């Protein structure tokens, strides 16, 4: 009886894990969107392994009080090391767009790199710190504050972008949090930095939720 119960529990957990890891369904315009990111060819890029890259884009949530805010990095970012690479912790949402709100999608054989296109950390890329701990976000979701901005590529630097009806979803392609997606803490507080509100609340979530969808626009 115990063996049967163990088998059923293991099967259930495997099914749930696979469900969480599934990519969201792409909208009909996904292919055209991806082709639209190939604006700069490899010979014009200073990024090892790059096949192409986009021009600068902004990414903004499409729901909650943070709707229309911009993926950015706080002025209070904390410095550390990850895989012997300089990183900062503090990827945020900002109420107003600045140079640091611009990002570039770089196509590689391993997936896409999301690279800062302006500001203090221009050229740095968004990576995952596998040592970050998880926490519950409400009763039905687990998240982790694992995103870092790194000076160069680390073990887990690559993303799978999927354009859906609701917006763009960015899914981790490797590491402990493979299959997890960008999200943000919808109830987290914000503070003022240089004339705008900033919330240090960008996360990875175990499955696609409302906060996983982002609007992508050309940076002004």
N, C-alpha and C positions, 0 to 999 in steps of 0.2 A: 504493500500500500504506500509506504514511504517513497519507494522508488518511482511509483506512478506519479505521486504528487510532485516529486522533484522534477520529473520529466515534463509535467504540465507547466510548472512554474518556469523552467528553463525555456520551454518553447514559447511561452507568453512573452518573456523578456526579450528573446531573440526577435520575435515578431514586432514588438514595440520599438526595439532599437532600429530595425530595418525601416520601420515606418518613419521614424524621426529622420533617418538619413536620406530619405527619398527627396530628390530635387522637385521643386514646384513645377507645375505645368507651364510651358512657355506659351506666350501669346503668338498669334500669327505673324506679327511683325518682328519677332525675335531675331531672325536671321538678318534682316535689313538693319536692325539696330546694331548687331555685332559688326557687320560690315562697315557701318558708319563710324565705328571706333578705330578703324584702320586708316587714320588720316595721315600719319607720319610713318614713313618706311624705315626699315632697319638701318640703312646706311646713313640716316640722318639722326640716329639715336646714340646717346652715350650711356647705354645700359646693356651689360653683358647678357647675351642670350635673347635679346629682344627681336621679335619678328615684325612688329609694328606697334604703333601707339596712337592714342587719341590726342586731340588738343585738350585744353583744360576744361573740366566739367565741375559742376557742383552737385552734391547729393543732399537731398532734403527728405525728411519723413513726410508721409502723406496723411498721418493721423495724429490725434491727441493735441495737447496744448503746444507741442513742439512742431506741429505741422508747419512747413515752410522754413524751419530753422536749417542750419547748414552744418554738415560734418566738418569739424575743425579740430584744433588742438588748443587746450588751455594755456594761458601764459604761465600757469603754475605747474606745468608738467614736471614730473619727477624723473630724474635721470637714473639709469642703471645699466646693467649688461645682460645680454641674452645671447647664448652661443658665442661669447667673446665679441659680440657686436654692441655698439652703443645704441641704447634704446631710451625712449621716454614713455612714461605712462601718463595719459591724459587726453586721449582722443575724446572729443566732446561734441556737443551741439551748441551752435552760436546763433543768436537771434538776428545778427546782421552779417552779411558777407564781407569778408576781407580777403587779402591776398592768400592767406592761409586756408581759405575755404575752397581753393581750387585744387583739383585732383586730376591725375592722368591715368588712364587705363593702358597698361603695357602688356601686349600679348607675348607670351613665351610658350615653349613646348610643354611646360609643366602646368600652365594655366595663366590667368591674368594677375598682374601685380598692380596694386593701387598705390600710386606714387604721388607724393605732395608736389604740386606745381607752383607753389609760391610761399612766401613768408620765411620765417626763421628756419624751418625744417625742409626747405625746398630740396627735392631729390630723395628724401627719406621715404620709406614705404611702410604700409600697414601690415603687420605680422601678428602671429599668435604666440603667446607664452603658455606652453603646455603645463607649466607649474601653477598657473592661476587656479584657485579653488572655485568650486561651483556654489551656488546658493539658490534657494527657491525664490521665484518671482510670482507670487500668488500661489493658489492651490494646485495648479496644473502645469507649471512651467519651471524648468531649471535653466539658469543662465550662469555665465561666468564673465567677469571683467578681464578678459584675457587679451584684448587688443592692445598692441604697442605700436609705436612709430619707430622704425629702425633705420639706422644709417645705411645699411646694406642688407642683402637677403639673409634670412635665417632658415632654419629647417622647415618652417611652416609660413611661407610668404605668398602662397598662391590661392587664387579665388576663382570660382566658377560663377560668372554673372548670368542670370536668367531674367529676361524681361517677361513679366506677367501682366495680366490685366490691371492689377493694382499698382504695379511699379516694379522697379528693379530689385531682385534678391541677390545677395552676395553670399555664396556658400564656400566654406573652408574645404580645401582639396586634400589636406594631409594632416597627420598628427593625431593627438588624443581627441581633438574636437573636430575631426573630419566629419563633414555633413552638417555641422552646426552653421547657423546663419547670423548675419548682423541683426542687431536689435537695439533697443534703448529702454532705459527705465522711464516709463511714462509719468510716474509720480515723483520722480527725483527733483530735488530743489535746484535752483540756478542762482548764480551770483553775478555781480557786475564786474566787467573787465573792459577798461578803455572804451566806455560808452556803449556797451552791448551786454546782453545777458548771456551767460555761458553755463551749461550744465555738463558736468563730467559724468556722463551716463551711457556712453555707447558700449554695447555688450555683444557677446555671442549667446544665442539661444539654441536650445536643443532641437527646435522645430520652427517652422515658419509660423509666425503670428502677425498680428496687425502691424506691429512695429518693425517688421522685417522688410517692408516695402519702402523704396526710396524713389523720389522723382529725380531724374538726371537732366541737367540743363547745361548749355554752354556757359562757361564762366565769363562774367562781364569784365 
